[in-house]
């Protein structure tokens, strides 16, 4: 008898846990000869070059989340270029003098390996760019791949002439589709079997980055949550592609981008339109990323059973108080996006205020009409277990940030019986569980990384797990997507507070659960994070993000 999909998900999750006595299976060293190319391109296509922003969209810190003050940008190549530059584009190059050079991007990624790729389905639109053959010429409606290195769209299939009309009729709005995919090999090269986890929280980082960038342009991103994985693959032309061995892209999400505000957006595509994509002729061959590979059968087996089926169209409504508006950064929103970096070390001294801490956590609450969670991925299933070290006005200890009040009683039954569950700082979401100094414990459970204890605070993202997987095993990736979205919020909020954040994918899973008193897998920690005063590596040099492009494109 074949094991159930839920059993297979539980198996993958258990086998990819880190333990004090052993880490999840990986190669154990970095094989630099097979390091994957961080940039995918579809060879044999003629790229449509996108303009780079000469001036960022206006908008302050809170305009990342709210929309009333953000001007609407037209759906032209200029707007598409701005959208992609501020979400998935390059933010800088780093180098070691007389040594290696590597790119950083707007969207964070585990190990800076970037398994996430983006594809767009764009109707015909004005070129509005001096980089096209004739300035202002119309660009054909097509399925495109976004090449972040060259900031260009690679056309892969022409759309039917009536595509734009049919889409506008279905959605009752102008707009376009964007899909996120992942290449597991990019992460498996370094992280082995645990790589699939990182692919999916990186997809969440990217989804939130798209939502924030769109918000600044007056656009709203909505996940087409009723579609199946196969539906998304058909739209992107994946059944027609012969992939390099072990380097297949697999669909994660397909979203509709529309003007905002908008009434409810359909969460699916009509069957006749999906059928039309099967008749398109897709071109371009994906480049090979590595000259050799290590096979990880557990990843391949698990990916096969995570394909999402079609589901009924639903709309998610959130219950949360109004956005906390103070304190607020004086930096423009686009500046916060551009300067985001992952800290590699903390000074063990810097603190943040209670007001900053609470405002930062507040932005992680899902709200209707507020980015990024109004992409309406799902009901909130992830909470934050917080190790508070250096927050002025708040005593040190273990805290809990509740993102879905419906889970409160179950969490109280599931966690340690001696936790006090005191409402903290006058909020409805923050609870003190246990007073004390948790710096050593925080570092120990995060694979001994001192950044978890030298920060102002660190946390584990605790997901409602077993009941969700038992009912709907294909939602396993979505749990990680949610953690990645939370992570992107914390990254930008740390910048707004004048500190820096970093995600921590390496932690001892069950040691975290022991601290919290979890006795089964009803809840699981999926992603760790830490925020504090960074120690900069003065050996590194920083270069402009697109200085590799011809001078007339910069």
Buried (B, 14 or more C-beta within 10 A) or exposed (E): EEEEBBBBBBBBBEEBBBEEEEBBBBBEEEEEEBBBEBBBBBEEBEBBBBBBBEEBBEBBBBBBBBBEEBEEBEBBBBBBBBBBBBBBBBBBBBBEEEEEEEBBBBBBBBBBBBBBBBBBBBBBBBBBBEBBEEEEEEBEBBBBBBBBBBBBBBBBBBBBEEBBEBBEEBBEBBBBBBBBBBBBBBBBBBBBBBBBBBBBBBBBBBBBBBBBBBBBBBBBBBBBBBBBBBBBBBBBBBEBBEBBEBBBBBBBBBBBBBBBEBEEBBBBBEEEBBEBBEEBEBBBBBEBBBEEBBEBEBBBEBBEBBBBEEBEBEEBEBEBEEBBEEBEBEBBBBBBBBEBBBBEBBEBEBBBBBBBBBBBBBBBBBBEBBBBBBBBBBBBBBBBBBBBBBBEEBEBBBBBBBBBEEBBEEBBEBBBEEBEEEEBBEBEBBBBBBBEEBBEBBBBBBBEBBBBBBBBBBBBBBBBBBEBBEEBBBBBBBBBBBBBBBBBBBBBBBBBBEBBBBBBBBBBBBBBBEBBEBEEBBBBBBBBBBBBBBBEEEEEEEEEBBEBBEEEBE
